[in-house]
Each structure stands twice: as C-alpha cells, then as structure tokens.
Amino acid sequence: MRVRIIEPTKSPISKRKRVCAYARVSSASEAQGDSLENQTTYYKQLIENNPKYIFVGIFADYGLTGTKDERLEFQNMLTMAREHKIDLILTKSISRFARNTTIVLEVVRELKALNVEVIFEKENISSFDGDGELMLTVLSSFAQEESKNVSDNIKWRYRRKFEQGELAINTTRFLGYDKDEYGDLVINRSQAKIVERIFNDCVNGKGTFVIAKELENEGVRTIAGGSWHSSTILAILKNEKYKGDIKLQKTYSKDHLSKKKCTNHGEIDSFYIEDNHSPIVTKEVWEEAQKQIRLRGEARGDVEKEKYQNRYPLTGILICSKCQATLRRRTWNSKYDCKKIVWQCSTYINEGKNSCSGTVIEDEVICRMNIQNKTVVEEVMKNGQKHYRYTSKS
C-alpha cells in the first residue's frame, strides 16, 4: 500500500479577531480621569497596530463603581458581544472589569458561551485557559475584599470629619443655601424667600398639599426644576438646617456591593450640630411648624409607621369605592367638644376633591360591622339619606 501526501494548494488564512477594550475608573477625580484617558489611548493603539486584530471600539465607564454591573458602557459592550460582533475583550485587570466576584464569574461564563474571550493583562489570565476560571475566582475575591477595605476607609474618614463638625452637603439639591469658598453654608436670598413662605404658610394653618398646589399654580419651581408635591413640602418643613442646625449621617450604605442607601434609624452614629450656620427661620417658627405637622398627623390618625400599622384594627382594610385608595382614620373638629372620629378616603385627604370626591364613614358606624378583611365601603343614597354598602375585597 502506498500513501501519497497531497500538499495544500493554499495556505490557511487565519481569521482576524474583532477586538475591543474595557476601561473604568471608580471616581471622577482628575488623576483618575488621566488614568482613563491613558487606558483608552493605550488600548486603541495596541489593537490598531496588531494585524491580527480588527478594532471595534473602546468601552469606558467614568466615575462608576465596579461592584455593580449597572454601567452603561459595560452593558453596551455586553450587548455587542451577544450580537456576535466581538471576539476578544482586553482589560487592564480584574478590578477594572468588576470588583464583585459574582459579576466577574457570571459575565465571563456568559461571554465564554458566546465564544468571546476576555484577557486580563495584569493577572495574565485568559478566560479560555483551562484553569482561567479558578484563577478568576481567587483573584476577583481579592479585588472584592480590596473594594470593601476602600469602602470602610472612606466611611471612617467621613465619620472623623463629622465628629469634627466638617460638612458633606450637596447644595445643588438643597433649597435656600449655597456654599462659600470655605465650604460653609451661606443663605441664598432668592431661594430663602420660598423657604420662609413655606414655613409661614404652615404655621398659619395651611397643609402641605395646599402649599404645594399654590406654588405649582404660581409657576415656582423646586431646586431641581421639578414640580411641587406634598412630600417635598414636608421634607423642607422637617429639615433642621433651616433653623441653623445640622444632622450628619442621616443615611448610610448597607454594604459595599449594593451601595444601597438606607435611612439611619440608629444603626450607626449620627452627629447633631447646633447653630452651625445662619438660619432662614427662627427656632420658634421651626418648632411651631413641627407642632402643626404633629397636630395634622394626629387628626388624620397618622403616627410612625411601625406603631401605625397596629394602632387601629381597621387600618389598611377599608377601601374607597370610588378610587380604591384606603380610608384613613381622622378626627374632625379636633379642637372642639363636638369632635367626631371618621374614616375618610386618603386620596381626598392628600390631593383634594378634584382627584376623588371621597368616601367618609363615622368610626362608630363602621366599628359595629366587625370587619376583619379588606372591604370596599360604598356610599348609597336612599330616600335622601346616606346608607353604606360593604363588599369584601376578596
């Protein structure tokens, strides 16, 4: 038997890879900005000067954390990969790609399934290597721990600043004040007039919904340029900064991965500084506004959420037949002997009769019904007299 070798008539042509790079910096400082520019320039030249590569772009996220994958350019890159427009992704290091171990592994596995390779230059790892995933797991865990340490150090620095009375306030979202060259709060006179008006209206008996509606009708804009709401007015009235005091560390991040902001209810230290800056309203006016807020809340049956949920047996289970909102316990004529306790549509209370004509029923009447489950309350007129129809929500 004789075997004859047939030589190839053409040399195999290796396919050029479509290559992109991903770069990221986590803060918007000038030094970090230079780093991002350097990364972008370096990778563009590296890819374009390689005859085996086809340059398809640089994806760069500026001033965004690597612990989450909600990064616009990062997501754009993944979209292109899913559309089979990328063969290879170059990135400086695992920590630039992501600091969350779970994100690193999930994304790399997805890209590998799409036949897209990721090369981490600093660690000299390719996602196509046999032991690549093991190395990624170990090294990305280190990157995640480093991120935690950085987060803890930042929190520590802020706590030391707060203890020394140093402020960390964004006045662009804060009506009535600006910052001077030393970082101190100074009154913005035009904005302060709006704040003074809100407090005076509250002290003189106007509710937050009415105040918001009047400002909206007059074309006055919020500090962010948006519309006024009852909650916006309430936040201003409860803000201690307008009487010259300041409370620091009102919120905190639950963990360094999600970076979710939580209201501080005593989980960590907070710091209260009296007479920190010039007030817009006097302490007496501020305290009177708090009194009015409490009185109105008590008249509606409102208390703190955790107490409110179980204070009245009917709370949250009576439904307005007209708008499907819950009925809220209120005290009519609370300052007089003829006061009456009723349950009234919360839409009507918060937004007025233009939003819902409302349903109202006396507490004495509804309590006789021994209602245990969610029930729609409907007002029915018979022979000129008001009656009620009750329908189980279930």
N, C-alpha and C positions, 0 to 999 in steps of 0.2 A: 504494500500500500504506500502510495506516495502522497504527501501533503504539500500542497502549493500555497504559499502565502501571497495573498492579493494585497498589495500596498494601496493605501488610501490615495485617491486622486486629489483630494482637497484636505487641507489641514482643518481640524475642527475649530470653529470660531466661538470663542468664549463670549458669552453674553455680558454686556456691560450692566452693572448694577445701578439701579436708581437709588441714590443715597441722599439722605437729609441728616441734619444735626439738630439736637435739642439742647438748649441752654436755659439756665434760670438763675436769678438772684433773688434772695428772700427779702431784701429790704431796699428801700428807694434812696439809699444814701448815695453820695457822689462816687465814693470808692467802689461801691457795688455796681454802680452804673458803668464805670470804666471796665470792670470785670466782664460785664455782659457784652460790652462792645468788643472787648478783646476776644471773647469766646466766639462771637459771631464772625469777626474778621478771620480768625484762625481757621475755623471750620469751612468757611466759604472757599478760602484759598486751598485748603487741604483737599477738598472734594474736587474742585475745578481743575486742579493740577494733576489729578490721578486719571490716566487714560482709561482705566477700567471702570470709572465711576461716571454716572450722569447726575449732575447736580439738580435736586428737586426742591431745595429750599432750606432755610434755617427757621426753626420754630423757637421763639424766645419769650419767656414769661418774665416780666419785670416787677419786682416788689411783691411776689406772691409766695406763700408758704408751700413747701414740698410735702407737708404732712397730709394734704388733701389732693384729690385729682380733679378738683373743680377749676382747672387752669385753662384759659381759653386756647392758647397756642398748643398746649399739651393735647387737648381734646381735638383740635384741628388736625394735629399730626396723626392721632389715632384714627380719625375719620378717613384720612388719605390712605392709611395702611389697610383699613377694612375695605377700601375701594380698590385694593391691589395696585396702588400707584407708588409704593415704596418697597424696596427690597432690603435696605440696610439703614439702621439708625445709629449715628455716632453721638456719644455724650461724654462729657468730661469725667463724671464719676457717678456712683450710685446715689450719693446725697443730692446731686443736681437733678437726677431723674425723679427721685422721690425719697422722702425720709420715713415713709410709712412702709414697714416690711410687707404688710398685706398687699398694698397697692403695687409695690415693685413686682412681687411674685405673680399677682393676678394679671397685670399688664404684660409682663414678659411671656407668660404662658399663652395668653391670647395671641400675641404677636408671633410667637413660635408656631402656633397652629395655623397662622396665616402665611407661614414661610417667610416671616420678616425677622431678620437678625438684629440684635442690639449689641453693640460693643461699648463697654465701659473702659475708657482709656486708662484712667488712673489705676484701677484694680486689674487691668489687663484680662478682662473676662468677656467671653462671647457667650450669648445665650444659646448658641448652637453647640457649645462644648459639652461633652458628656457629664462633667462634674460642675458645669456652669451654675445650675440651679442650687446645688449645695452651697457653693461659694457665695451666691447671691443671698441666700437665706442668712448665712452667718454675717456677712459684711453689711447687709441692709439693717440687720438688728443693731449693729454697732452705730450705724447712721441714725437710726431711730432713737437710740439712747443718747446720742450726742445732741439731737434735737431737744430731748427732754431736759438735758442739762442746761442748754442755752435758754430754754423757756423758764426754767427755775431761776437762773441767774438774772434774767430780765425782771421777773416778779420780785426778786429780792431787792434789786436796785430801786424799783418803784416803791416798795414798802419803806425803804430807807428815806427816799425823797419825801414820801407822805408824812413820815414821822417828824421830818424837819420842816414840814409846812410848805414844801415845794409843790406847785400845782402841775397837773397834766390835764388841761382842758382844751377842747376844740371849740373855739368861739364862733366858728363858721356855722355851727348848728345850735347856737345858744343866743337867744334874743336878748338884747339890752346891753351887751358888753363887747368890748374889743380887748386886745392885748397891746400893751406898750412895748417899748424896745427891751424892757427888762423882764417881760413875760407876766407882768402884773395885770389884773383886770381893771379896765377903766370904762366908765359909762359911755355908751353910745347914745347921745341925747335924743336923736330922732326915734330910735328903737325903744328907748326908755319910756317915751310918752305912751306907746302902745301897752307896755307892761303896767304902767301906773293906771291907765284906763281900765285894764282888766281887773286889777285889784280893787279899784274904787267901785266898779260895777258889781263885783262880788259882794263887797261889804255893804253896798246899798240894796242888796236883795236880789240881784239878777242871777239866774242859774247859768251853768257853763254852756248849755245848749243855746240859750238866748244870746249870750255874749258872742259865741262863735258865729251865730247866724247874722248878728248885726255887723261884725267885722267883715264877714263874707259879702254881705249886701253892699257894704261901702267900698268894696274892692281892695281892702287891705290884705296884703299877702303875708304868709308866715316867713320865718327866717330862711326857709328852704325854697320859698317862692310858691308854696302849695296852698291848699285850701285849709280853712279852719274847721276843726272838729271839737266836740265836747271834751274828748280825751286830751287834745292839745292844750286847751284852756286849763284843764285840771292839772296837767303836768307843770304848767307855769305857776299856778297858784300854790302848788306844793313844793316848789323849788326854793330851798333855803338860801340860795345865792342872792336872791332879790332883797333879802334883809341884811346882807353883808357877811353872812356866814358861808361856810362851805363844808360839805361832807365828801371825803375822799374814799375811794374803793367801794363805790356803790355796787359795782358789778365785778365779776371775776370769771376767768376761763376755767371750765370744769376740768379739762385735760389738754395736753399739748397737741393731741392728734386732731380732735374735732374742733378745738378752739371755740366751742360754743360758749357764748356769753350768758351768764346766769346772774340773777339779782342776788346780792349779798344779804341774806337774812340772818347773819351771824355766823356763817360757816367759816369766814376768815375775818381778821381785824379790819375795822374801818376807822377813819380818823375825822373828828369834827373840830373845825377851827372857827372860833367866834371872832367877829369884827375883822375879817381878813381883808375886806376891800370896801369901797364906798357902796352904800345901799341905794337901791332905787326906791324902795318903800320903807317906812319905819317898821320896827319890830312890832309895834302895836297894831299897825294895819295888817301885817303879815299874820299875826296871831288871830286877829278878828276874822280874816279870810279862812283860816283853818277851822275856826269855830263855826262859821257859816257852812263850810263843807260838811262838818260833822252833823250839824243840825239837819241839813238836807238829806244826808245819808240815813240818819235815824228815821226821818219822816218817811223815807222810801222802804225802810226795813233793811237797809244795807249795813253790813258790818264786814270785818275782814273775812276773806273767802273761806278759810278753814273753819271759822266759827259760824259763818252764814249758812253753810251747807246743811247744818243740822239744827239750826236755831228754831225754825218753824216747820212743822210736819208737811205743810202744803208747798213749801218752797220748791220750785222747779217742776212741779207736776200739773199745774193749772195752765191751760193753753188758750190764747185768744183765738176765737173762731174766725176773725177777720184777716189776721196776718200770720197766725201760727207762732207768734212770739209767746214767751212765758208771761204769766201775770206776776206782778211784784207787790209785796206787802207794803202798804203806805199808811201813814196817819194823816188824815185830813184835819185841818184846824187844830194842829198840834199845840198851839199856844193858848187855846181857849178850853173852857169847860165842855163845850159841845163837840169835842174831837171825836172822830169816827175812824175806825180801822177798816180799810178796804183792800181788795186785791185788784190791781189795775194793769192794763197792758203795758209792757216795758217799752215797746216801740213808741207808744203815745207819750210816755214819760220822757224818753230820751230825745225824740225827734219831733214831737208835736202832732196835732191833729191832721196836718197835711199828709203825713206818712201813714197814719192809721187813725180812724175815728175812735178806736179803742173799745175795750170791754172792761167793765168795772162791776164788782160784786162785793157786798159787805162781808167782812170776816165772819160775823155772827151767822149769816145765812149759809155760807159755804161750809162752815165747820159742822153744821148739822148733817151734811151729806156723808160724812165718814169716808171721804175719798182716799184711796190708798195708792192708786196707779195714775199714770198720766191721763188727764181728762180735758177735753175741749169744752170750754164754757161759752155758750151762745145766748145772747140776749134776744128775747122774743116778746113782742108787744101783743097783748090780748086785751080787747075792750079798754084800750087806753092805759093799761097797767103793764109794768115790766115783769116778765117771768124769765126763767132760765131753763135751758135745755143742756143736759150733760151727756157727752158722748165719749166713751172710752177710746183713748188713742190707739190701743192695741186692736 
